[in-house]
Amino acid sequence: MIVAIVGVVGTLASAVITQVLAQRAEAQRSEREELVRLAELQASEDQRKIDQLRSCYVQLNAQDRRYRDAMLAYAYALRSGSAGTEAEAEEVNVARRAQRDTRAEAQLVGSDAVLQIESRVNAQLTVAYRRLMNAADQPSSEARQTELNQVIKLLDAIIAQQGHVQALMRLEVGATQALPDWYNPEVGPPEHYQASA
């Protein structure tokens, strides 16, 4: 009788133990699946943020260049005394508005490091714009030619600053693993251009 009771209890206990172990294994499997799902969601969100940042940086880089190039074209047209500089002047205004809009977006998603160094580029673009508009309002003269030459030098100097911004942007979006040896976060405008601002 005792053997029969022990046999029945053992059979029942093994069924309960099997059930408990199966539930524990299922809970662990569900927990692992949840962790994998959460990791995939996080990776997806991280990739979305990188894609958004990349898109923003591409636009910011392109609009800074477009604005610079439009001002350079206008300065050369004014310097040469070309008729029909209205088209170049309009392109400067269009590029300026586009660059301003792009910067507004970048200020919401860009990193502080990129915004800090890009703000130096923007400051120089602003100085160049003011000086260019001042020269455009002057009658053709030696002083106007000198001012336009200074604007052209200023716009040429911005290229190096833009290179530093681009290097940092590339690092942040994972296009490169390290900043180039020539990178210097302290690159700023030449002193004589700052003084004239």
Disulfide bonds with the S-S distance in Angstrom:
none
